[in-house]
Amino acid sequence: MTKLRPHQREAVDAVTAALQGPAAGTAPRVRAPTQVVTATGSGNLRSSRRAHAN
């Protein structure tokens, strides 16, 4: 896999953290629709593939 740029790594980390939800046992986990908005040319496909792999 290709190396992510710093802003892409930050975005992947933020999305991954947001999708992890609360700590186990504190609340039921509910899968909600999620949308990530990024600027054109910022490596959207590369970042989304990496986030999906996590």
Secondary structure, DSSP 8 states (H G I E B T S, - for coil): -----HHHHHHHHHHHHHHH-S-TTTS------------TTS-HHHHHHHHHH-
